Amino acid sequence: MSALAAAVVGGFIGGVLGVVGTLVASCWGPRRLEEWREQRQEEREYGPRKALLKSMLEDQQFPIRSIRVLSRVTGTTDDECRRLLIEIGARGVTMEGDHEGWALIERFPLNQEL
């Protein structure tokens, strides 16, 4: 192969790789940035609420709390509170009077009856 042919082939391969790299970066980069921003926003907004929920359920005096109390204290809707409780490792239980309650799985494993 002559030097001229090698230069043309190398230039072609480099050009194709440059175009492919640009296309991948232009599609992947903004998506990744948006995911990072959403994750940061989630941590900023829900991080303190998760910590509060965990500390409430670690309380020795009240190891099981009703969803009404948990959502009211954290300022979330019942559905948001349930999502956060699952994320911190809590489980739902049925309290007296058929009320919904929550407890940490580490304190009340799933195979343990309450």
FIRO-795700 format. One line per field, with one value per residue (C-alpha): x, y, z. Coordinates in Angstrom, 1 decimal, decimal comma, padded with zeros to 4 digits. Layout:
px X/... .
py Y/... .
pz Z/... .
end
This chain:
px 000,0/001,4/001,8/-001,0/-003,5/-002,6/-003,2/-006,6/-007,7/-006,5/-008,2/-011,5/-011,4/-010,6/-013,4/-015,9/-014,8/-015,1/-018,7/-019,7/-018,2/-019,9/-023,3/-022,9/-021,8/-024,6/-027,2/-025,8/-024,3/-027,5/-029,4/-026,7/-026,6/-030,4/-030,3/-027,6/-029,6/-032,8/-030,8/-029,3/-032,7/-034,2/-031,4/-031,7/-035,5/-036,0/-032,7/-033,8/-037,2/-035,7/-033,5/-036,5/-038,5/-035,6/-035,1/-038,8/-038,9/-035,7/-037,3/-037,5/-040,7/-042,6/-041,1/-044,3/-045,8/-049,0/-048,8/-050,9/-048,2/-045,3/-046,7/-047,8/-044,4/-042,4/-044,8/-045,4/-048,5/-049,3/-048,0/-044,7/-044,2/-044,7/-042,1/-039,6/-040,4/-039,7/-036,4/-035,2/-036,0/-039,4/-042,4/-046,1/-048,0/-051,6/-052,1/-055,0/-058,2/-057,1/-054,9/-051,8/-048,5/-044,8/-041,8/-038,1/-037,5/-034,3/-036,3/-039,3/-038,3/-040,8/-041,1/-042,0/-045,6/-046,6 .
py 000,0/003,3/006,2/008,1/005,2/004,7/008,4/008,4/005,2/006,7/010,0/008,2/006,0/009,0/011,0/008,2/007,8/011,5/011,7/008,6/010,1/013,4/011,7/009,5/012,4/014,7/012,1/010,6/013,7/015,8/012,7/011,9/015,5/015,6/012,3/013,8/017,0/014,9/012,8/015,8/017,4/014,2/014,0/017,7/017,5/014,0/013,3/015,2/013,6/010,1/010,8/012,0/009,0/006,7/008,4/008,2/004,5/003,9/005,4/002,8/004,1/004,0/001,4/001,3/004,5/005,2/006,5/009,6/010,6/009,9/011,8/014,7/015,1/014,9/017,0/014,5/012,9/009,3/008,0/010,0/008,9/005,2/005,5/007,1/004,4/001,6/003,3/003,5/-000,2/-000,1/-002,4/-001,9/-003,4/-003,4/-001,7/-001,9/-000,7/-001,8/001,3/001,3/001,4/001,2/-000,3/-000,8/-004,3/-004,6/-004,3/-006,3/-008,8/-009,8/-013,3/-012,0/-011,5/-008,2 .
pz 000,0/-000,9/001,5/-000,3/000,0/003,7/004,3/002,6/004,4/007,8/007,1/006,2/009,3/011,5/010,0/010,5/014,1/014,7/013,3/015,3/018,5/018,0/017,4/020,5/022,6/021,4/022,3/025,4/027,0/027,5/028,7/031,3/032,4/032,9/034,9/037,1/037,7/038,6/041,0/042,7/043,0/044,4/047,0/047,9/048,3/049,8/051,6/054,8/054,7/054,4/057,4/059,4/058,5/059,5/062,8/063,6/062,9/064,9/068,0/070,8/072,2/068,8/066,5/064,4/063,1/061,2/057,6/058,7/061,3/059,0/056,0/058,2/059,9/056,6/054,7/051,9/050,4/051,5/048,2/048,4/051,9/051,0/048,3/050,7/053,3/050,9/049,8/053,4/054,0/055,8/055,5/055,8/058,7/059,9/063,2/065,6/064,1/060,6/060,2/057,9/059,8/058,9/060,6/059,6/058,1/060,2/063,4/062,2/059,4/056,8/058,3/061,7/062,6/064,2 .
end
